Amino acid sequence: MTRLFSDIIVTRAASNSAGFTAAPPGADRLAVKDVNFWYGPKQALFNISLTVPEKSVAAFIGPSGCGKSTLLRCINRMNDLIDGTRLGGHILLEGRDIYAPGLNLVDLRRRVGMVFQKSNPFPKSIYENVVYGPRVSGVRDRARLDHLVERCLKQSALWNEVKDRLHASALELSGGQQQRLCIARALATDPEVLLMDEPASALDPKSTQAIEDLIFDLKRDYTIVIVTHNMQQAARVSDTTAFFYEGRLVESGPTEQLFTHPREKQTEDYITGRFG
Ligand SMILES: Nc1ncnc2c1ncn2[C@@H]1O[C@H](COP(=O)(O)OP(=O)(O)OP(=O)(O)O)[C@@H](O)[C@H]1O
């Protein structure tokens, strides 16, 4: 049995000033270990363990309500913002537990960027949207910010469409362009991991294709986790896939294997459209 979401590698090393460690050689970028999660009394995730290799795309799939987005939001501690939530287990970024006491949350969210289903640009210019995070972190140098804007908009394949109107409102962009702008904004803080919660589900086929092409390009530099309802999309963009059902991880592995030779009957029923 080949497993890309392989056994968890937990290695301790001296932490840097931000409370994180350098990646031990061969470590997965991200590891979820025995995670249980509750919204108040309701348990939404049960004993989830998986790993995501560096510079790859992992897709989370499964029927509505199975916990995909909940797990994604645990990876940058977005669920902390909801009263009454509780997590058991560990989520390791470069071998370091992101739920460890004293962890710097601002730094975590810089390192683990997030793109949502519905694009959410700020009501500011294109330029100001991209530089928002770096500005908050204190970057003031104009030349540096200009350079950053160009780099991030190029990385998000938006530069050619907006380079002549960087100071126009972001709200004037099309839905697909706004989503690419949100990706550029997420890239501006130099994340290592990008979380994407159904990033193309509100877009037309052409914009969806643009986002999928972009994900393919971005994995050269970033580790990406995408939640999607669209199984063709998971098959097209991801290297590994994890199938969830009712808060449990049913099966995970290389995408091609999971879609062609699923180990579990439940996975097969889902990917062949028998339920969900
Ligand atoms: N803020 C919340 N408070 C209470 N329960 C929640 C909250 N958010 C999600 N849940 C519950 O947790 C479970 C998992 O939800 P989640 O949104 O993670 O599923 P999902 O697989 O992403 O679904 P979808 O594909 O419909 O987005 C569901 O039963 C849902 O009702």
The ligand as a Gaussian input file, in Angstrom:
#p B3LYP/6-31G(d) Opt

LIG

0 1
 N      -19.700000      27.333000      13.582000
 C      -20.239000      26.110000      13.757000
 N      -20.924000      25.820000      14.877000
 C      -21.462000      24.600000      15.074000
 N      -21.352000      23.574000      14.210000
 C      -20.673000      23.804000      13.079000
 C      -20.087000      25.080000      12.781000
 N      -19.471000      24.999000      11.577000
 C      -19.676000      23.733000      11.136000
 N      -20.387000      23.024000      12.030000
 C      -20.813000      21.604000      11.911000
 O      -19.654000      20.795000      11.802000
 C      -19.864000      19.768000      10.843000
 C      -18.800000      19.879000       9.763000
 O      -19.025000      21.087000       9.040000
 P      -18.026000      21.582000       7.898000
 O      -18.476000      22.929000       7.477000
 O      -16.650000      21.401000       8.354000
 O      -18.326000      20.511000       6.764000
 P      -17.915000      20.516000       5.239000
 O      -17.547000      19.117000       4.897000
 O      -16.910000      21.562000       4.969000
 O      -19.310000      20.888000       4.565000
 P      -19.614000      21.724000       3.230000
 O      -19.053000      20.892000       2.119000
 O      -21.112000      21.773000       3.199000
 O      -18.977000      23.050000       3.368000
 C      -21.288000      19.942000      10.321000
 O      -22.136000      19.076000      11.025000
 C      -21.599000      21.378000      10.635000
 O      -22.967000      21.547000      10.862000

